[in-house]
């Protein structure tokens, strides 16, 4: 006899960190029993206890936001984010841009002018990797910038370094929200800020 376990999926898989919709539980335990009755004339029966522990993956990112400052439109500025998977299951992730949604108009106030709002243009931010699988559990994020100790059994347990560059297209303010979407798990949001300028010497020059 083959017994199949198929847990009921949660009502929503949109749980995220950083102020977005409420996070779903990362662990859930299922308990049950299987009763077998034998037709041997004395109505004997045997009960098997069933137990299942379901884990959902999660991705944590540091920092949760980054400000690139003023960058010349002909140059770019880079930064490094670190990804960690504290769960015991692999986390399959991908980068998704979350468009800005203006809040509803309040009574007695005027909405801000379009010229006063930052540009929500994801093309100015380039990620060194847009998808992947991060095995868990990873080392804590606070150890990410540190050099790994020699003889570490599995270097794949170190937080993953994700490089993100900002290259403005125009002299404007930019603000974008990106979500690291975790398949069947809990995602994480990162907010990036930057300003494009024509002012020479406003930033450090990087070779293209």
C-alpha positions in Angstrom: 0.0 0.0 0.0 1.3 3.4 -1.0 0.2 6.4 1.1 0.4 9.9 -0.4 0.7 13.1 1.6 -0.4 16.3 -0.1 -0.7 19.3 2.2 -3.5 21.8 1.6 -2.0 25.0 0.1 -2.4 28.2 2.1 -5.1 30.7 1.0 -2.3 33.1 -0.3 1.4 32.9 -1.1 1.9 36.6 -1.2 3.5 37.0 2.3 6.5 39.3 2.3 8.8 41.2 4.7 9.4 44.9 4.7 5.9 46.3 5.2 4.1 44.3 2.6 1.2 41.9 3.0 1.3 39.8 6.2 3.7 36.9 6.3 2.4 33.4 6.3 3.7 30.8 8.8 7.0 29.2 7.7 6.2 25.9 9.4 3.1 23.8 9.8 2.6 20.4 11.4 0.0 17.8 10.3 -1.1 15.0 12.5 -3.4 12.1 11.7 -4.0 8.4 11.9 -4.6 5.5 9.6 -6.9 2.8 10.9 -6.8 -0.7 9.2 -9.5 -3.1 10.0 -9.0 -6.8 9.4 -11.9 -9.1 8.3 -10.7 -12.1 10.2 -13.9 -12.8 12.2 -12.8 -11.0 15.3 -12.7 -7.5 13.8 -9.1 -6.8 14.8 -7.8 -3.4 13.8 -4.4 -1.6 13.7 -3.8 2.1 14.0 -0.8 3.9 12.5 0.0 7.4 13.7 0.9 9.9 10.9 3.0 13.0 11.3 4.2 15.5 8.7 6.2 18.7 9.1 6.0 21.2 6.2 8.6 23.9 5.8 8.4 27.0 3.6 11.6 28.7 2.3 12.4 32.3 3.1 14.9 34.9 1.8 16.4 37.6 3.9 18.3 40.5 2.4 20.7 43.1 3.8 20.4 46.0 3.5 16.6 46.4 3.0 17.1 49.7 1.2 20.0 51.6 -0.3 20.6 55.2 -1.4 23.1 55.7 -4.2 23.1 59.5 -3.9 23.8 61.7 -6.9 25.4 60.0 -9.9 26.4 61.5 -13.2 24.2 60.4 -16.1 27.3 59.1 -18.0 28.5 57.0 -15.0 27.3 54.4 -12.6 27.4 53.5 -9.0 27.5 50.0 -7.5 26.4 48.4 -4.3 26.3 44.8 -2.8 23.4 43.1 -1.2 23.6 39.9 0.7 21.0 37.1 0.6 20.5 34.5 3.3 18.2 31.6 3.6 17.6 30.7 7.3 15.2 27.9 6.5 16.2 24.2 6.1 14.8 24.0 2.5 16.1 25.4 -0.7 14.7 28.8 -1.7 14.1 29.4 -5.4 14.0 33.1 -6.0 13.6 35.7 -8.7 13.7 39.5 -9.0 10.4 41.3 -9.7 9.8 45.0 -10.0 6.8 46.3 -7.9 5.3 49.4 -9.6 4.6 52.3 -7.4 0.9 52.8 -6.6 -0.2 56.3 -5.6 -2.1 56.4 -2.3 -5.8 57.5 -2.4 -6.5 61.2 -2.3 -7.3 62.5 1.1 -10.1 64.9 1.8 -9.0 68.5 2.0 -5.5 67.8 0.4 -4.1 68.1 -3.1 -2.2 65.2 -4.6 1.5 65.8 -5.3 2.4 66.9 -8.8 3.9 64.4 -11.1 7.1 66.5 -11.3 7.5 66.1 -7.6 7.3 62.3 -7.6 10.4 60.2 -8.1 10.8 58.2 -11.3 9.8 54.6 -11.0 12.1 53.3 -13.8 13.5 49.8 -13.0 15.8 50.0 -16.1 18.3 52.2 -14.3 19.0 49.5 -11.7 20.9 46.4 -13.0 21.2 43.2 -11.0 24.2 40.8 -11.4 21.7 37.9 -11.1 17.9 38.0 -11.5 17.1 34.5 -10.4 18.6 31.5 -8.6 18.3 28.9 -5.9 19.8 29.5 -2.4 20.3 26.4 -0.2 19.6 26.6 3.4 20.2 27.1 6.2 22.7 29.9 5.3 25.0 31.7 7.7 23.5 34.8 9.4 23.6 38.0 7.4 25.8 39.8 10.0 28.6 37.5 8.9 28.2 38.3 5.2 30.9 40.9 4.8 33.4 38.9 6.9 35.9 36.6 5.3 34.9 32.9 5.7 37.0 30.9 8.1 39.4 28.5 6.5 38.2 24.9 6.5 34.5 25.8 6.4 32.8 22.6 5.5 30.4 24.0 2.9 31.1 27.5 1.4 27.6 27.4 -0.2 26.2 28.2 3.3 27.7 31.7 3.1 25.3 34.5 2.3 25.0 35.1 -1.5 26.4 38.5 -2.7 24.2 40.2 -5.2 25.6 43.3 -7.0 23.3 46.1 -8.0 24.4 49.1 -10.1 22.6 52.4 -10.6 23.0 54.2 -13.9 20.6 57.1 -14.3 19.2 57.9 -17.7 18.3 61.6 -16.9 18.8 64.2 -14.2 15.9 63.0 -12.1 15.2 61.3 -8.8 14.6 57.6 -8.9 12.9 55.2 -6.5 12.1 51.6 -7.2 10.9 48.7 -5.2 12.1 45.2 -6.1 10.8 42.0 -4.6 12.8 38.8 -4.3 9.9 36.4 -4.9 10.4 33.0 -3.3 8.6 30.1 -4.9 6.0 28.8 -2.4 7.8 30.7 0.3 8.1 34.1 1.9 9.6 36.9 -0.2 11.5 40.1 0.7 11.3 43.6 -0.6 14.2 46.0 -1.3 13.8 49.7 -2.0 16.5 51.5 -4.1 17.0 55.3 -4.4 19.2 57.4 -6.6 19.5 60.7 -8.3 20.8 61.5 -11.8 22.7 64.7 -12.4 24.7 66.5 -15.1 27.0 68.1 -12.4 30.6 66.9 -12.9 32.3 65.7 -9.8 29.1 64.9 -8.0 30.1 61.3 -7.6 33.0 59.0 -7.9 33.9 58.1 -11.4 33.7 54.4 -12.4 35.1 52.9 -15.6 32.4 51.5 -17.9 
